Amino acid sequence: MMALNPLDLALNALLFITPLIHLFLAPHTKVEESFNLQATHDILIYGTPLGEGAGEQLAASYDHFTFPGAVPRTFIGAVMLAGLSQPIVAIVGFSAAQLVVRAVLGGFNATCLLVFRRAVDGAFGKATGRWWLLLIVSQFHLMFYLSRTLPNMFSFGLATLASAFILPKSTPALSHARQKQALLFLVLSAAIFRSETALILATTSLLLLLRRRASLSSLIPLLAVLSIAAVLLTTTIDSYFWQQFPLWPELAGFYYNAILGSSSEWGTSPWHYYFLSALPRLLLNPLALPLIGFAIWQPATASAALDLVLPNMLFVAVYSVQPHKEARFIFYVVPALTAASALGANYIFAHRTKTLLYGLVSLVLPLSIAAAFAGSAAMLVLSTLNYPGGDAVTQLFHLTQQPASPSTSQIVSVHADVLTCMTGLTLFGQNPHGLPLAHGIPSSLAEGHTAPLLIFDKTEDQDILSRADFWTLFHYILTEDPGKITSGQWKTIGIVQGYDGVEVLRPGAQAANEDVVDDRVDPEMASLTPSILGRGAVVQHIRTFIRSLTGGWYVGPRMAPRIHILKQVALPPKPIGEVTAL
């Protein structure tokens, strides 16, 4: 194997550096990512109990028995993440465990993209591979989601490997071997993580049949054996973790979402959503779709481009029948469609001296990639402001993590409302010390631990929330609406803001949702105004700085209050254990 030159090494490094930048700037998660993240936390903390009483131990400690979700999900991804993350967490400390877990997933997906890039190099040449890499890393959504613990992102890596192995290889024997491996990855993806990738398996198999690279007599037995093995794997592991025998989670999810149509409860979109909205946003570069069309039209690249485009677009077309649509559901097609764009870009650039049009497009191509990078950076900045729950939890820890005095309880009780839980509260965030918890309460305090321990309650039952005695149990409350707190004496000690659009300010205009109190005029009012904390405070400082440079002009994110951090003036008289009793 030839050594890579410095340019290729630098480009390959971008596949890993870019998602890491997204991870560190947006470390918090949303509720749809929670299952795999919480499951990984529980495996790291409690391990996998075996033998007599294993079921009771799982039920007493694992989060999914308390919050099972609408449908069961597989534990296989969480088991793999926990196993790979554990030695790193042991070195860096449990406080960084969520970042480590997400970085491991992002690293896996980036490695799969690197395998795809090398497959593109081998099939179409290094120049095409370089165009592909520049196009892919300048896309916002894919880089942002590579490290997010959604079932889609476990499937994404497997589907990307499958796409890489389907590309033409140097010898027929190697091509045949890689083809079998590609089918294996797609079967694992569909049976274990995301059932919709069975459609990609079907369209890929159809391509192999049409290109006479496989026959029905060879495909059917192979797919049958692989499917049985995948189903046995997931039912064995997931029946144990869920304590339901037998259980095939993805079949349950398919029945719930596709057969019963329950996914429509989360919203519906028109049939053309993926084609007219999602794909242009995912590919981002304004020349991406025209380049795909050119690659299909140009005879020199038509056959290769059609092999890349047809199976994936057929998947998107069939999947468009499903009413509930989200862009992340079709991430799997992005590497192959970007490769078709790269074929068109490379052909035009290689022939830039042939015609004036090719020369002009060759000048615009680097500019379009630079514009995509700039757009991706802007979207990343705005997206970091969409996790007020995680931001609020971080700020609360900063406010409370001073050493406890002998007269102060080490246990601090906190109620987190629905918005907080949906936008960033995770078990890793609740438990930065890595302590075993029994029903949310530490079974033992860490030796030498002096700072207060925050114990979170996530009650959603409106009957319980309406009881006056419920609120007397807490030291702090994280809430979107303080007006819902029906008893107790509370003081707002901080407000966490979230993204609320883009605003344009003229000189002298006041920013939205920014209460300005001049302490020189009314120092008492200034002391009573709750502080803006976290990302909102950062935006406030940046806005002030920009306006000082521009004479008062500002264009940037508009922030609005999302989470109020309330502190009870009188400490809760009851022990925290009574929260769970309610």
N, C-alpha and C positions, 0 to 999 in steps of 0.2 A: 504494500500500500504506500502510495506516494505521500510524503510529508506535506501538510498544509502550509501555504505561504502565510505571512503575517496578516494580509488582508482577510483571508478566509478565517483565520483564528479570531480576529477581532469581530468579524461578522457573526461567527458562531457564538462568541461570548455574549453578544447582544440578546440572543435567545434566552439566556439565563439572567442577565443583568436587568433587562427591561421588566419582566414580571416581578423581580425582587424589588425594584423601585416602586412598582404599584403596590406591592405587599406592605412595604414599610411606610408608605404615605397613607395607605388606607388599611390599617391592621384589623379593623373591626369587621363584623359580619352581620348579615341579616338572617331573619328567621328561616328562610328556605335553605340556608346552609347549615342549620343547627344540628340536624340529626347526626351526621357523620362527625361533626366536631365534638358534640357531647359524648358520643359513643367512644371516640378516641380518648377523650379525657377519662372516661370511666375505666377503660381497659388499662390505661397507664396507672391509674390510682389503685384500682381494685384487682387487677389481673383477671384471670379466667378461672374461677373456682371449679373444681372437679370433685367427683365422688358424691357421697351422701351429703345432702344439705346444700348442693350447688344451686339448686333452683331458688331456695330461700335466700341464699346470699346474694344472688343476682337481683331478686325482687327487692331486697332491702337496700341495695346500694346503687343500682344502675338507673339512670335518669329516664330511660324509655319506658319503664314500668309506671312511672308517675305521669310522663307526658308522651304517650305512645304515638301521637300524630294520627292523621286520617287513615293511613295505610302503613303496614310494616315496611321497613327498608332493610336492605342487606347490611350485615356487619363486616363483610369481607373487606371492603375498602378501609374501614376503621381499624380492623385487625392489622392490615398491612401498614397503615400509617403509624399506628402505635409501635409496631415492631421496629420500623425503620427510624422512628423519632426517638425512641427510648434512650439509646446511648448518647445522642446529642443533648437531650434534655438533662441527662445525668451530668454532663459537662457544664452546660451554660446555666442550669438552674431552672426550676419549674416556673418561675415568673415569666420566662420567655417561651414557655411550652407552646402557646397558641401560634406564635410566629414560626416556631420550628416545624410544627405539624403542617402548617400551610406552606412553608418553604419546601418541605419534602414533596408535597403534592405538586407544587409548581415546578420543582426540579424534575420530577417524573415526566410531566407533560412537556416541559422544555426539551428533555432528552428525546422524547418521541418526535417532536418537531425537528430536532437535529437529525434523527434517523431519516425522516422524510426528506430533509434538505439533501442528505447524501444520496438518497434514492433518486432525487431530481438531478443531481450532478451526474450520476451514472447513466441515467436514461436520456437526458437532454443536454448535458454539458455543464461545466462549472459556471459559465456566464449566466445561464438561465437560473442556476441555483442561487447566485448572488442577487439577481433581481427578485427572486422569490423571497429571500430572507429580508431584504429591505422592505418589500411590500408587506410582509407578515408582521414584522416588529413595529411597523408604523401604524398598525391597526390598534385602536383603543380597546374594544370590547374583549377580544381574545386575550390580549396581554393582561387585562384587568382580572379576568376570570380564571386564568390558568391555575392559581393557587387557592381558589375558592372551593370549599368542600361540598359542592353539589354533586349528586349522582351523575349529572351530565359530564362533569369534569373527570370522573373516573372512566366513563365511557369514551370521553374525547381522546385520551391517550391511546386506548386500545384501537379505536377507529382510525386514528392517525397512523399507527403502526400498520394496520391493515392496508390503508391507502398507499403507504410506502412500499409494502411488499408486493402489491399488485402491479406496480410500475415495471416496465420492461427491465430484464436483467441480462447479464453478459452471456449466459449460457442457458439452453433449454432446461437442463437439469436443475440449475439454481432457481430459475423462474418457477418451475413446478414445485419445488420445495417451499419457496417463499409464498406461493399461492395457497398451499395448505395451511401455512402459518397464519396468513391473512384471514382465512375463513375461521380458524380457531379463535383469533382475537375478536372477530365480529360475533361469534357465537357466545363467547364469554361476556361480551358487552351487553348483548341482548338478553341473555338468560339471567344475568346477575345484577346489572346496574340500571340499564334503561331499555325497556322493551321496544321502543320505537326504532332502535338501531337494527332490529330484525328487518326493517324495510331496506336499510343499506345492505344488509346481507343478501336480501333478495335481488336488489338491483345490481349488486356486484356479481352475484352468481349468474344473472341474466347476461351481463357483459361477457363473462367468461364463456358462456355457451355460444353467444353470437360471434365472438372472435375465435371460436373453436379451440379455446385453450383448456376446455374441460367438456365432459359429456355428462348427461343425466345419470348414466350408469355408474360413474365415478363420484359425482357430487352427492347423490342421495344417500348412499351408505356412509360417506365421510361426514356429512352434516348430521346424520342420525346419531352416529357414535359420539361426535363432539357435543351434541345437544344433550344426550343422556348424561355424559360425564359432567357437563356444566350444571345441569339441574341437580344431580347428586351432590355436587360440591356445595351449592348454595343451600339446598334443603338440609344437609347435614350440619353446617355451621350455623345457619340462621334458626333452625329449630331449637338448637341449644340456647342461643342467646335470648330468643323470645319465649322459650319454654312452651312452645306449641309444636306438636308433632302430628303429621309433617307440616312444614311451612315452606312455601316457595314465594318469597316476598314480591318478586317482580310480576308474578302471575296475579297476585292479589292486587297490586297496583294497576296492572293493565285492566283487570276486570272493573275496578273502581273508576278509573279515569276514562277508559275507552268504551267499555260495554255499558256501564251505568251512565256515562257522560257526566260524572260528578266534577270533572276538571272545569267544566263550564261555569261553575260557581265562582271561580276566580277571574271571570271575564271572558269575553269572546272577541274575536277579530274577524274581518272579512277574509274570504278565501285568498285574496291577492296580497295579504299582509306580508308574507315572507318575501315575495318577489319584488314588491314595490317599496317596502319600508325596511324590513329587517336586513336583507342581503346588501343593499347599498350602504347601510350603516355599519354592518360588520366588515365589509371590504374597505370602507371609508375613502380610499383614494378615488377621486372623481374619474380617473382614467381606467380603473380596474375593470368595470363591466365592458366599456368599449374595447379594451385590449383582449378580453375573452372573445368578444364577437369577431375581432380581427384575426385571432389565432384560429378560430373555426373557419373563417372565410379564406385564409391564406392556405393554398394547397400544401406548402412545405410543412405546415404545423397542424393541419386539419385533423389528421387521424389521431395524433397524440392528444390534441385538445378535446376532441369528442370523447375519447376514453376517460378523460378527466372530468368532463362536464356532464355527460349524459346520465351516468348512474346517480350522481349527486343531485342533479336537478330533478330527475324522476322521483327520488326520495322526497325532495321538498314538495313536489307537486302532489304526491299521494298523501303526504303528511298534512298538507293544507286542508284536507277534509276535516281534520280535527278542529273543532271550533275554538278551543283555548289555545292561544299561540303566544310564545315568547321567543325572543331572539336566541336565547341560550339553547333552545331545543334543536337548533340546526347548526350549532357550532361545528359539528363533524364535517361539514362540507367545505369549510373555509380553507383548509390547507390545499385541497385539490383544485378548487376554483382559483385560488391565488396562484397555483402553479400554471394554470391555463393563462392567467394574466401575464405571468413571467415569460411564458413562451412568446406571447405577442410582443412584450416589451423588448425581449432580447432580439427577436427578428428585426424589429424596426431599428433598434440601436445598431445592430450589426450591418444594416443596409442604409445607414443614415446619409451616406454620400451618394446614394443612387438617385434619390429624388428630393426635391425641395420639401415635400410634405413630410417624408421620413426625417429629414434634417430638422424641421421645426418641431416635430413630435419628440425627437431625441433631446431637444433642448428643454421641452416642457416636462418630460418624464422626471428628471431629478427635482425640478421645482414642485411637481405634484407630490413626490415623496416627502420633501421638506414640509409642504403644507399639511400633509397627513400627520407627520410627527408633531407639528405645532398644534393641530386640532386635537390630537390624542393627548398632548400635554395639558391643554385647556380643559378637556373633559375629565382628565384625572384630577385636576385641582378642584373642579366642581364636585366630583364624586366623593372626594374625601370629606365633604361637608354633609353627607347624607346618612351619617351614623350617629345621631345624637344620643342614643341609648348607650353605646359603648363609650362615647365621650363623657357622658354623665357619670358612668361608673368609674372611669379613670379619674375624673375630678373629685369624686367623693372619696376615693382612696387617698388622694393627695391631701384632702381636708382632714382626714381622720387618722392617718398613719403616723402619729407621734407616739412615743413610748407612753404606755398607760401608767398612771400613778397608782399607788396602792389603793386609793379610794375610788378608782374608776374601774368599771367593769371591762374586761377584755373582750367581751362579746357585745358587738354592736348590731342591733337588728335593723334591717332595711326592707321596706316594701318597694318593689319595682312594678310599675304599671305595664299595660300591654305594649304601649309604644316603646318603652325602654327595652322590654324583652324582644321586640321585633327588630330593633335597630342596633343591636350590639351587645346585649347582656348574654354572656356565655358562661359555662361552668369554669372555663379557664380564667375568665375575668373575675368570677366570683371567688375563685379559690387559687390565688396566685402563690400561696404557700405550699400547695400540693398536699393538703391534709385530707385524710379519709373523712367523709361526712356520713352521718347516719341521719337520714331524713332532713338534710340541710344543716345539721348541727355537728361540729367537730367532735369525733369520738375521743380525741386527745389533743392537747395543745403541743405545738412543736417545742422541743427543749430550748430554752433560752429565748423564746419568742416573747417580746415585750409590747409590741404594737397591738392595738385592738384588732380583733377579727370580725370582719363584716359577714353577717349571715343574712341571706336574701330570701324574702318571701315573694312568691309570684302568683298569689291568689287572684283568680279572675271571676270567681263566682259572685254575681251581683248581690245575692242574698247575704253573703258573708260581708261583702264590702259595705253594705248598708247598715251594718251593726256598729253602734257607737263605740262599744268596748273593743272592737277589732283594732281601731287606730291607736289605742292606748298601748299597744304592744311594741311600738316601734320608736327607735331613736331618730331615724331618717326616713323620708319618703322621696322617691323619684317619680314624678307624675307630670303628665301633660297638662292636666287641669286641676289646680289646687282647690277649686271650688267643690270638688267631689269629696274632699276630706270633711267628714261630718262631726268630728269631735277632736278634742285636744287643742293645745295652744302651740301653734307652729310659726316658725320664722323662715322666710325664704332666704337662704344664705348664698344662693347662686342660681344662675339661669344658663342653660346650655342651648345654644341656637343651632338651627339647621338651615340648609340651602333652601331658598324661596324664590329662585329666579335670578335674573340679571337686572341690575339697576344702572341708570345713567344719572349722575348728579352734576348739577351746575354749581358754580360758585355761590355760596350762601345757603344752598339747599341742605336740609337735614336728611341723613340716611334713614331708611325705613326701620322701624322698630328699635330705634336708638334713642333712649331717654337721656338727654343731656342735662345734667344738673351742675351748675357752677358753684363749687364749694366756697368761693369767695363771697357769693351773694347769699347763699343759704346752706351753710355747712351742715345743719341738722338734716335737711332733705338729702344732701349728698350721702350722709352716713346711712340713711334709711334705704337708699336705692340698692337693690340687689346687684351684685357684680355679675357681669357677663364672663363666663368661664370657657375654657377649652378653645375649640376651633373658632368659635364666634369672636373671642377676644383677639385671636391672631388676625382674623379678617378685619376687625375694627382697627387694630394698629396699622396694618398694611394700608387700609383705606385712608387713614389719617396721614400716613407718610406720602402716599401718592398725591393726595390733594394738596399737600404742602409743596410738592414739586410742580404741580400743574395749575396752580392758582385757584384751586377749588374744584377742578373737574375730576370725575371718577367714573370709570366703567368697570363693573365687576360684579361678583356675587352679592345678591341681596340676602340678608339673614333674617330669620324670624324665630321667636322663642319656641322651643320644642319641649324641653324637659326642665321642670323646676325642682331644685334640690331643697327640700324642706327639712328643718331640724326642729324636733319637739322641745319646747322650752322646759317642760317638766319631764324628767326621764321616765321611761316606762316602768311602772311598778311591778309588772308581771314578768316572769322568766320567759326567755325566748322560746322555750319548748312548747309554750301554750299556743304559739302561732300554728304549728302543725296540728294541734288538737282541734283547732277550729275547723 
